[in-house]
């Protein structure tokens, strides 16, 4: 601290030179700022760090040019800036790899984003009035921070020699020479007497090793990989000599690291890593695709400079060879072509096909790459597995075989992730909870914006009862909204599910009943649709935005859909059962008899199995597990209790029902928290 107090607290040297005016004062610099200037400043504003006020660049962009115009013109009218414009936070940027002295850091002051936008507008005006020359830059040589490197050619022995003696002087001081093992950084690359010291692959492995050992969440590791490590390696590879093999190995190293920290299966599609987050991927740069493109762009930029010498040098074969790579599998002219290539690769894959509508609402997928704390590390990994359809299922494990296995809950459907999350009777209660959670979330969001909300009210109509999830109204408008979480793209577009909802609730009799409780406002029917991968339907997002729901909440809705899908998949894995399709039998009696043979217990026609026959199929109440236990799932427990009372003449219970069940059967809850009976009949 004392070093920086001495450096930054020192007063500036006085400048006694007289000021000679070169032209008349330019009063146009202080004219009111126009809306076009604010639009251009926001358009040119790139991702940057926030100042001491904590306002991010994205927040400033979201305010719009009109609000900024009002703020900046108010400052010009007052004649002095706000206090926040004068404050800044200082960060220290190391000048060397391992700095050991305060002087080896470069202080960088970061001011408010508002102040930087304001100063950019004034600087553009000043540049028109008094343009600066290219050579007008502050530069001062400090001999203590300089070094020299001398390579001498030994023609007699035909070899290069390193000269360790200082050969240059500056202002009477000899500049120190680098040793044989020492290096210096030039344009971000470490050079020594042997040339570039580290290859991009070695540097990448070291950085990934440090990132893996750091105590971070998985989403934080992904964020640092994308924003810190990969840009450094990309710069290192683009500006140095590199072989196509090295680029390929760098990509493999990154994917290996991600599979390990995210616990992904080895057959996770490569396109899932490299596709843009808006298209359903992880947005990891592919060196093999991008480095040749960036090298070629650098060569093209050299051909367009005004200096004739530079243009002539760019045409030399030796120079052009340094910017070209042989054996590149893909070549792109720009980043848009690169993105479209990996998007198509992901959608052509069986696992990524259902993400075809992800790009319709790109802003809800930012949680994948921004290191957000919306999810725990474990849930983040599970959501990625659901999103990419790499969750372990029987259908996925049987790829390459002749026939995929059927669901062991007796559904007579292939046990794929889509079936588990949308159709299987074993997860019906969790699917309902997923739906209800989104209904509650949307209702609370619109209530905060001043609307009145009625949830799940039933209305009797000539066509039957209609029970919309939400009735949202104010004094002028009424919206009949219903939420659905549909299958992915493989079962049809989400717009089809939305249209079906609108068609179902577009009814004159229903409109009349709704008007009695919500008022005579103009009515409209809205279908709110997400799919189980967390993608939001385009018109659903537009309606939520119109109702005033911010992008952060719309993103959170998609995350909650994925969380619900994760819970469904976990419940399916925990609830075990026998596949009744594999039990065999020509009728119910034979199926139940064969089931008892599998469970190794005698068949009691007046016991629990007969009761199941009286009230429907086995899956109406639960599932028989391999050990002979009957799992009761969700609301099935209540129905089974009603069945018990009917079976025992009105006064029975689930436990009493067990007294007449087959020996060895144990009736238990789905969570296994309590067993209603033990091994022998009559012991409850």
C-alpha positions in Angstrom: 0.0 0.0 0.0 2.8 2.4 0.8 4.2 2.0 -2.8 0.9 2.9 -4.4 0.3 5.7 -2.0 3.6 7.2 -3.0 2.9 6.7 -6.7 -0.7 7.7 -6.9 -0.6 10.3 -4.2 2.2 12.4 -5.7 1.2 15.7 -7.1 1.6 16.4 -10.8 4.5 18.5 -12.0 3.4 22.0 -12.8 3.4 23.1 -16.4 4.2 26.8 -16.7 4.0 27.0 -20.5 1.5 29.6 -21.8 -1.6 28.4 -23.5 -1.9 29.6 -27.1 -5.3 29.3 -28.6 -5.2 27.8 -32.0 -8.9 28.4 -33.0 -12.1 29.8 -31.8 -13.9 28.0 -28.9 -16.1 25.1 -30.2 -19.4 25.7 -28.3 -21.0 22.9 -30.3 -19.3 20.4 -28.0 -21.8 21.4 -25.2 -24.9 21.2 -27.4 -27.6 18.9 -26.1 -27.0 15.2 -26.9 -29.2 13.8 -29.6 -31.0 10.5 -29.5 -28.9 9.2 -32.5 -25.7 9.8 -30.5 -27.1 7.7 -27.6 -28.2 4.9 -29.9 -24.7 4.8 -31.5 -23.0 4.8 -28.1 -25.2 1.9 -26.9 -24.7 0.0 -30.1 -20.9 0.3 -29.8 -21.0 -0.7 -26.1 -19.4 -4.1 -25.6 -19.3 -6.4 -22.6 -17.2 -4.6 -20.0 -16.6 -4.6 -16.2 -18.9 -2.6 -14.0 -17.7 0.4 -12.0 -17.9 1.0 -8.2 -21.7 1.7 -8.5 -22.2 -2.0 -9.5 -24.2 -1.1 -12.6 -23.5 -3.7 -15.4 -23.2 -2.9 -19.1 -26.3 -5.1 -19.8 -28.3 -3.0 -17.4 -27.3 0.2 -19.1 -28.2 -1.2 -22.5 -31.6 -2.3 -21.2 -32.5 1.3 -20.2 -32.6 2.4 -23.8 -31.3 5.6 -25.5 -34.2 7.8 -24.5 -33.4 7.4 -20.8 -29.7 8.0 -21.3 -30.4 11.1 -23.4 -32.4 12.6 -20.5 -29.7 11.8 -18.0 -26.8 13.2 -20.1 -28.6 16.4 -21.1 -29.4 17.0 -17.4 -25.7 16.7 -16.6 -24.8 19.2 -19.4 -27.5 21.6 -18.2 -26.2 21.5 -14.6 -22.6 22.0 -15.8 -21.0 19.3 -13.6 -21.2 15.5 -13.6 -22.6 13.4 -10.8 -20.4 12.1 -8.0 -20.6 8.5 -9.3 -18.8 9.6 -12.5 -15.8 10.8 -10.5 -15.4 7.6 -8.5 -13.6 4.5 -9.9 -12.2 1.3 -8.6 -8.6 0.3 -9.4 -7.5 -3.2 -10.3 -3.9 -4.4 -10.6 -2.9 -6.2 -13.8 0.3 -8.2 -13.5 2.9 -7.4 -16.1 4.8 -10.7 -15.6 3.7 -14.3 -15.0 4.8 -14.3 -11.4 5.0 -10.7 -10.1 7.0 -10.3 -6.9 7.1 -6.5 -6.6 4.3 -3.8 -6.7 6.0 -2.1 -9.6 5.4 -5.3 -11.7 1.6 -4.5 -11.7 -0.2 -2.1 -13.9 -3.0 -0.1 -12.2 -6.2 0.1 -14.2 -9.0 2.4 -13.1 -12.6 1.3 -13.9 -15.2 4.0 -13.8 -19.0 3.8 -13.9 -20.4 2.4 -17.2 -22.7 5.5 -17.3 -19.7 7.8 -17.2 -17.8 5.8 -19.9 -20.8 6.1 -22.3 -21.1 9.8 -21.5 -17.4 10.4 -22.1 -17.5 8.3 -25.3 -20.1 10.7 -26.8 -18.1 13.7 -25.8 -14.9 12.2 -27.2 -16.5 11.5 -30.5 -17.5 15.1 -30.7 -14.0 16.3 -29.7 -12.5 14.0 -32.4 -14.5 15.7 -35.1 -13.4 19.1 -33.9 -9.7 18.3 -33.1 -8.6 15.0 -34.5 -5.6 13.4 -33.0 -2.7 12.1 -34.9 -1.7 8.4 -34.8 1.6 9.2 -33.2 0.1 11.3 -30.3 0.5 8.7 -27.6 2.2 8.9 -24.2 5.3 6.7 -24.1 8.2 6.6 -21.8 11.1 4.1 -21.6 12.0 2.7 -18.2 15.4 1.0 -18.4 14.7 -1.0 -15.2 11.8 -2.7 -16.9 13.6 -3.4 -20.2 15.7 -6.4 -21.4 17.6 -7.4 -24.5 18.1 -10.6 -26.3 21.0 -11.1 -28.7 21.4 -14.2 -30.9 24.8 -14.5 -32.7 25.4 -16.7 -35.8 28.5 -18.9 -35.6 29.3 -19.4 -39.2 32.3 -21.6 -38.7 30.5 -24.1 -36.5 27.1 -23.5 -38.2 25.2 -22.8 -35.1 23.4 -20.0 -33.2 24.8 -18.6 -30.0 23.2 -16.8 -27.2 24.9 -13.6 -26.1 24.4 -13.1 -22.3 26.2 -9.7 -22.2 24.3 -6.5 -22.4 25.0 -4.7 -25.7 22.7 -1.8 -25.5 22.6 1.4 -23.4 19.8 3.9 -22.8 20.5 7.3 -21.0 23.7 6.0 -19.6 22.2 2.7 -18.3 23.1 -0.7 -19.7 20.0 -2.7 -20.5 20.2 -6.2 -19.0 20.4 -9.2 -21.3 18.1 -12.2 -20.9 19.7 -15.5 -19.8 19.4 -18.8 -21.8 16.4 -20.0 -19.7 14.8 -16.6 -19.3 11.9 -15.3 -21.4 9.9 -12.2 -22.2 6.3 -11.7 -23.2 5.7 -10.2 -26.7 2.1 -9.7 -27.8 1.0 -12.1 -25.1 3.4 -14.9 -26.1 6.4 -16.0 -24.1 9.7 -15.9 -26.1 13.2 -16.8 -25.2 16.5 -17.7 -26.9 14.9 -20.9 -28.2 11.9 -19.1 -29.7 8.4 -19.6 -28.3 8.7 -21.5 -25.1 5.4 -23.2 -24.6 3.0 -24.7 -27.1 -0.7 -23.9 -26.9 -1.4 -27.5 -25.8 1.0 -27.4 -22.8 -0.4 -24.0 -21.7 -4.0 -25.2 -22.0 -3.3 -28.4 -20.0 -1.7 -26.3 -17.2 -4.7 -23.9 -17.0 -7.2 -26.7 -17.0 -5.4 -28.5 -14.2 -5.5 -25.3 -12.1 -9.2 -24.8 -12.9 -10.1 -28.4 -12.0 -8.3 -28.1 -8.6 -10.0 -24.8 -7.7 -13.0 -25.0 -5.3 -15.6 -23.9 -7.8 -19.1 -25.0 -8.9 -19.4 -26.6 -12.3 -21.1 -23.6 -13.8 -18.3 -21.4 -12.5 -15.7 -23.6 -14.1 -17.6 -23.4 -17.4 -17.8 -19.6 -17.1 -14.1 -19.2 -16.4 -13.2 -21.6 -19.2 -15.2 -19.6 -21.7 -14.3 -16.1 -20.6 -10.7 -16.5 -19.4 -8.9 -19.6 -20.6 -10.2 -20.2 -24.1 -9.6 -16.6 -25.2 -6.0 -16.7 -24.0 -5.3 -20.0 -25.8 -7.1 -18.7 -28.9 -4.9 -15.6 -29.0 -1.8 -17.8 -28.4 -2.7 -20.2 -31.3 -3.7 -17.5 -33.8 -0.6 -15.4 -33.3 1.9 -18.2 -33.2 2.9 -21.1 -35.5 0.6 -24.1 -34.9 -0.2 -27.4 -36.6 -3.6 -28.7 -37.3 -2.9 -31.7 -35.1 -2.3 -29.4 -32.1 -5.6 -27.7 -32.6 -7.4 -31.1 -32.7 -5.6 -32.2 -29.5 -6.6 -28.9 -27.8 -10.2 -29.5 -28.6 -10.0 -33.0 -27.3 -8.4 -31.8 -24.1 -11.2 -29.3 -23.5 -13.9 -31.8 -24.1 -12.2 -34.3 -21.9 -12.1 -31.8 -19.1 -15.8 -30.9 -19.5 -16.9 -34.5 -19.5 -15.0 -35.0 -16.3 -16.2 -31.9 -14.3 -19.8 -32.2 -15.6 -19.9 -36.0 -15.2 -21.1 -36.4 -18.8 -21.2 -39.8 -20.6 -18.4 -40.5 -23.1 -20.9 -40.5 -26.0 -22.2 -36.9 -25.3 -22.4 -35.3 -28.8 -19.4 -33.2 -29.7 -21.8 -30.6 -31.2 -23.3 -30.2 -27.7 -20.1 -28.6 -26.5 -19.4 -26.3 -29.5 -22.9 -25.2 -30.5 -24.0 -21.8 -29.3 -25.9 -21.7 -26.0 -28.8 -20.1 -27.9 -29.0 -23.2 -30.1 -28.8 -25.6 -27.2 -25.1 -26.1 -26.8 -22.4 -25.1 -24.3 -20.8 -22.4 -26.5 -17.2 -23.7 -26.2 -15.0 -22.4 -29.0 -13.6 -25.1 -31.3 -9.9 -24.3 -32.1 -9.8 -26.6 -35.1 -12.6 -24.5 -36.7 -11.9 -21.0 -35.5 -8.1 -20.7 -35.6 -7.8 -21.1 -39.4 -10.6 -18.6 -39.8 -9.0 -16.0 -37.6 -5.6 -16.5 -39.2 -7.1 -15.9 -42.6 -8.9 -12.8 -41.4 -5.6 -11.4 -40.1 -4.1 -11.9 -43.5 -7.0 -10.2 -45.3 -6.7 -7.3 -42.9 -3.0 -6.9 -43.8 -4.0 -6.6 -47.5 -6.4 -3.7 -46.7 -4.0 -1.4 -44.8 -3.0 1.9 -46.5 0.7 1.2 -46.1 2.1 -0.1 -49.5 5.0 -1.9 -47.8 2.7 -3.9 -45.6 0.5 -4.8 -48.5 3.4 -6.0 -50.5 4.8 -8.0 -47.6 1.4 -9.7 -47.2 1.7 -11.1 -50.7 4.9 -12.9 -50.1 4.5 -16.7 -50.2 6.5 -17.1 -46.9 4.2 -14.6 -45.1 1.0 -16.2 -46.5 2.2 -19.6 -45.5 2.4 -18.6 -41.9 -1.3 -17.6 -41.9 -2.5 -20.8 -43.6 -3.1 -24.3 -42.1 -3.2 -27.4 -44.2 -5.6 -30.2 -43.5 -8.4 -28.0 -42.0 -11.6 -29.9 -42.0 -13.9 -26.9 -42.0 -13.4 -23.4 -43.2 -15.6 -20.5 -42.4 -15.7 -16.9 -43.6 -17.3 -15.5 -40.4 -18.6 -16.4 -37.0 -22.2 -16.7 -38.3 -21.2 -19.6 -40.6 -19.4 -21.3 -37.7 -22.5 -21.1 -35.5 -24.8 -22.4 -38.2 -22.4 -25.4 -38.8 -22.5 -26.5 -35.2 -26.2 -25.8 -34.8 -27.0 -28.1 -37.8 -24.6 -30.8 -36.4 -26.4 -30.7 -33.0 -29.9 -30.9 -34.6 -28.9 -33.7 -36.9 -27.9 -35.7 -33.8 -30.5 -38.0 -32.2 -29.9 -36.4 -28.7 -30.0 -32.8 -29.9 -32.9 -33.1 -32.4 -35.4 -31.8 -29.8 -33.5 -28.5 -29.4 -34.7 -27.2 -32.8 -36.8 -24.5 -31.2 -34.3 -23.3 -28.6 -33.1 -20.5 -30.8 -36.6 -19.0 -31.1 -36.2 -17.6 -27.5 -32.4 -17.3 -27.1 -32.4 -15.1 -24.0 -33.8 -17.8 -21.7 -30.7 -20.0 -22.2 -28.1 -17.6 -20.6 -28.0 -19.7 -17.4 -25.9 -22.3 -19.3 -22.9 -20.1 -19.7 -23.1 -17.1 -17.3 -22.0 -19.0 -14.1 -25.4 -18.2 -12.6 -26.3 -19.1 -9.0 -29.8 -20.1 -10.0 -28.9 -23.7 -9.7 -26.7 -25.8 -7.4 -23.7 -27.5 -9.0 -25.4 -30.9 -8.9 -28.7 -29.6 -10.3 -26.8 -27.7 -13.1 -25.2 -30.9 -14.2 -28.5 -32.8 -14.2 -30.2 -30.0 -16.1 -27.6 -30.2 -18.8 -28.1 -34.0 -19.1 -31.8 -33.5 -19.5 -31.3 -30.7 -22.0 -29.0 -32.8 -24.1 -31.0 -36.1 -23.7 -27.9 -37.9 -22.2 -29.7 -38.9 -19.0 -29.1 -42.7 -18.5 -32.1 -44.7 -19.7 -32.7 -48.2 -21.0 -33.2 -46.9 -24.6 -30.0 -45.0 -24.5 -28.0 -47.9 -23.1 -29.4 -50.3 -25.8 -28.2 -48.2 -28.8 -26.7 -50.4 -31.4 -28.8 -53.4 -30.5 -31.7 -54.8 -32.5 -34.5 -53.7 -30.2 -34.8 -51.2 -27.4 -36.3 -52.4 -24.1 -39.8 -51.5 -23.0 -40.5 -49.5 -19.9 -40.6 -51.7 -16.8 -43.6 -49.8 -15.4 -45.8 -51.7 -17.8 -46.4 -48.9 -20.2 -45.6 -50.9 -23.3 -43.5 -48.1 -24.6 -39.7 -47.8 -25.2 -38.0 -46.5 -22.1 -36.6 -43.3 -23.5 -36.3 -40.0 -21.7 -39.2 -38.5 -23.6 -41.5 -41.3 -22.4 -40.3 -41.1 -18.8 -40.9 -37.3 -18.6 -44.1 -37.1 -20.5 -46.0 -40.4 -20.5 -44.9 -43.0 -17.9 -47.5 -43.7 -15.2 -44.6 -44.0 -12.6 -43.9 -40.2 -12.9 -47.4 -38.8 -13.3 -47.4 -37.2 -9.9 -44.1 -35.4 -10.5 -45.3 -34.3 -13.9 -48.3 -32.7 -12.2 -46.0 -31.0 -9.6 -43.8 -29.7 -12.4 -46.9 -28.2 -14.1 -48.3 -26.7 -10.9 -45.0 -25.1 -10.1 -45.0 -23.2 -13.4 -48.6 -22.2 -13.0 -47.9 -20.8 -9.5 -44.8 -19.0 -10.8 -46.5 -17.3 -13.7 -49.5 -16.4 -11.5 -47.2 -14.8 -8.9 -45.3 -12.9 -11.6 -48.3 -11.2 -13.2 -49.8 -10.5 -9.7 -46.7 -8.4 -8.9 -47.4 -6.4 -12.0 -50.8 -5.3 -10.7 -53.1 -7.9 -12.3 -55.8 -10.0 -10.6 -55.4 -13.7 -10.8 -57.8 -16.6 -10.3 -56.1 -20.0 -10.3 -57.6 -23.3 -11.5 -61.3 -22.4 -11.2 -63.7 -24.9 -12.8 -66.5 -23.8 -15.1 -69.5 -25.9 -16.2 -70.2 -25.6 -19.9 -72.5 -27.6 -22.3 -69.3 -29.2 -23.7 -68.2 -30.3 -20.2 -66.2 -28.8 -17.4 -63.4 -26.4 -18.3 -60.7 -25.6 -15.8 -58.1 -23.1 -17.1 -55.0 -22.8 -15.0 -55.1 -19.0 -14.7 -57.6 -16.2 -15.3 -55.8 -12.9 -15.4 -57.7 -9.7 -15.5 -57.8 -6.0 -14.9 -60.5 -3.4 -15.5 -60.0 -3.5 -19.3 -58.8 -7.0 -20.3 -59.2 -10.7 -19.4 -56.8 -13.4 -20.3 -57.7 -17.1 -20.0 -54.3 -18.8 -19.7 -53.4 -22.4 -19.6 -49.9 -23.9 -19.1 -48.6 -27.0 -20.7 -45.2 -28.7 -20.7 -45.1 -30.6 -24.0 -42.8 -33.1 -25.7 -39.8 -31.8 -27.7 -39.6 -31.2 -31.4 -39.8 -34.9 -32.2 -43.5 -34.9 -31.3 -44.3 -31.7 -33.2 -43.7 -28.0 -32.8 -44.6 -26.2 -29.6 -46.9 -23.9 -31.6 -49.2 -26.9 -32.2 -49.6 -27.5 -28.5 -50.3 -23.7 -28.0 -52.9 -23.8 -30.7 -54.6 -26.8 -29.2 -54.9 -25.1 -25.9 -56.4 -22.0 -27.5 -58.9 -24.1 -29.4 -59.9 -26.0 -26.3 -60.7 -22.9 -24.2 -62.2 -20.8 -27.0 -65.8 -21.3 -26.1 -68.7 -18.8 -25.9 -70.2 -20.5 -22.9 -66.9 -20.5 -21.1 -66.4 -16.8 -21.9 -69.8 -16.0 -20.4 -68.9 -17.8 -17.2 -65.5 -16.1 -17.0 -67.1 -12.7 -17.4 -69.2 -13.3 -14.3 -66.1 -13.6 -12.1 -63.5 -11.4 -14.0 -65.7 -8.6 -15.4 -66.8 -7.6 -18.9 -63.3 -6.8 -20.2 -62.2 -7.9 -23.6 -61.2 -11.6 -23.4 -58.4 -13.6 -25.1 -57.2 -17.1 -24.7 -53.5 -17.7 -24.2 -51.5 -20.9 -24.3 -48.2 -20.9 -22.3 -46.0 -23.6 -23.6 -42.6 -25.0 -22.6 -41.1 -28.3 -23.6 -39.4 -30.7 -21.2 -35.9 -29.5 -22.3 -36.6 -26.0 -21.0 -37.2 -24.3 -24.3 -39.9 -21.7 -24.3 -42.4 -21.2 -27.2 -41.9 -17.8 -29.0 -45.3 -16.4 -28.5 -45.4 -17.5 -24.9 -42.2 -15.4 -24.3 -43.7 -12.4 -26.2 -46.9 -12.6 -24.1 -45.0 -12.7 -20.8 -42.8 -9.8 -21.9 -46.0 -7.9 -22.8 -47.4 -8.5 -19.3 -44.2 -6.9 -17.8 -42.4 -10.1 -16.7 -38.6 -9.3 -16.9 -36.2 -11.5 -18.8 -34.7 -12.8 -15.5 -38.0 -14.2 -14.5 -38.7 -15.7 -17.9 -35.3 -17.4 -17.8 -36.1 -18.7 -14.3 -39.3 -20.3 -15.6 -37.3 -22.3 -18.1 -34.9 -23.4 -15.4 -37.8 -24.5 -13.2 -39.2 -26.6 -16.1 -35.8 -28.3 -16.3 -35.7 -28.9 -12.5 -39.2 -30.5 -12.7 -37.9 -32.8 -15.5 -34.9 -33.8 -13.4 -37.2 -34.7 -10.5 -39.3 -36.8 -12.8 -36.3 -38.7 -14.1 -35.0 -39.3 -10.6 -38.3 -40.6 -9.3 -38.5 -43.0 -12.2 -35.1 -44.4 -11.3 -36.0 -44.8 -7.6 -39.4 -46.4 -8.1 -38.8 -50.0 -9.2 -41.4 -52.3 -10.6 -42.2 -55.4 -12.8 -43.0 -55.0 -16.4 -46.5 -56.5 -16.7 -46.1 -57.0 -20.4 -43.3 -59.5 -19.6 -45.3 -61.4 -17.0 -47.5 -63.1 -19.6 -51.0 -64.4 -19.5 -54.2 -64.5 -21.6 -56.4 -62.8 -19.0 -56.2 -61.0 -15.6 -56.3 -64.1 -13.5 -53.3 -65.7 -15.4 -51.3 -62.4 -15.2 -51.9 -62.2 -11.5 -51.0 -65.9 -11.0 -47.8 -65.5 -13.0 -47.0 -62.4 -11.0 -47.2 -64.4 -7.8 -44.9 -67.0 -9.3 -42.3 -64.3 -10.1 -42.6 -62.9 -6.5 -42.3 -66.5 -5.1 -45.5 -66.2 -3.1 -48.8 -68.2 -3.3 -51.8 -66.8 -5.1 -54.6 -65.5 -2.9 -57.6 -64.6 -5.0 -59.4 -62.8 -2.2 -56.4 -60.8 -1.2 -54.7 -57.7 -2.5 -54.4 -59.0 -6.1 -58.2 -59.7 -6.3 -58.8 -56.2 -5.0 -56.6 -54.8 -7.8 -58.7 -56.8 -10.3 -61.9 -55.2 -8.9 -60.6 -51.7 -9.1 -58.6 -51.8 -12.4 -55.1 -52.8 -13.6 -52.2 -53.0 -11.2 -50.7 -49.7 -12.3 -53.8 -47.8 -11.1 -52.4 -48.1 -7.6 -48.7 -48.6 -7.9 -46.1 -51.1 -8.9 -44.9 -54.5 -7.6 -41.1 -54.4 -7.1 -38.8 -57.3 -7.7 -38.8 -58.2 -3.9 -42.7 -58.5 -4.0 -43.4 -55.1 -2.4 -46.3 -53.0 -3.7 -45.2 -49.4 -4.1 -47.9 -46.7 -3.7 -47.2 -43.6 -5.7 -48.7 -40.2 -5.0 -52.5 -40.0 -4.9 -52.6 -43.8 -5.4 -52.3 -44.2 -1.6 -55.7 -42.4 -1.0 -57.4 -44.6 -3.7 -56.0 -47.7 -2.2 -57.3 -46.6 1.2 -60.8 -46.2 -0.3 -60.5 -49.6 -1.8 -59.5 -51.1 1.5 -62.6 -49.6 3.2 -64.9 -51.0 0.5 -63.2 -54.4 0.7 -63.6 -54.6 4.5 -67.2 -53.3 4.6 -66.4 -49.6 5.3 -64.3 -49.7 8.4 -61.0 -51.1 7.0 -57.7 -49.5 6.4 -54.6 -50.1 4.3 -53.0 -52.1 7.2 -56.1 -54.2 7.6 -56.2 -54.9 3.9 -52.7 -56.3 4.2 -54.0 -59.0 6.7 -55.7 -60.7 3.8 -52.9 -60.3 1.3 -50.5 -63.0 0.2 -47.7 -63.9 2.7 -44.4 -62.2 2.0 -46.0 -59.1 0.4 -45.1 -55.8 2.0 -47.3 -52.7 1.4 -45.1 -49.6 1.6 -45.0 -45.9 0.7 -43.1 -44.9 -2.5 -40.3 -43.3 -0.5 -39.9 -46.4 1.7 -40.3 -44.2 4.8 -42.8 -46.7 6.4 -43.7 -50.3 6.0 -47.3 -51.1 6.7 -46.7 -54.8 7.3 -44.0 -57.4 7.9 -43.3 -60.9 6.7 -46.2 -62.9 8.2 -49.9 -62.2 7.8 -51.6 -60.9 10.9 -48.5 -59.3 12.4 -49.5 -55.6 11.5 
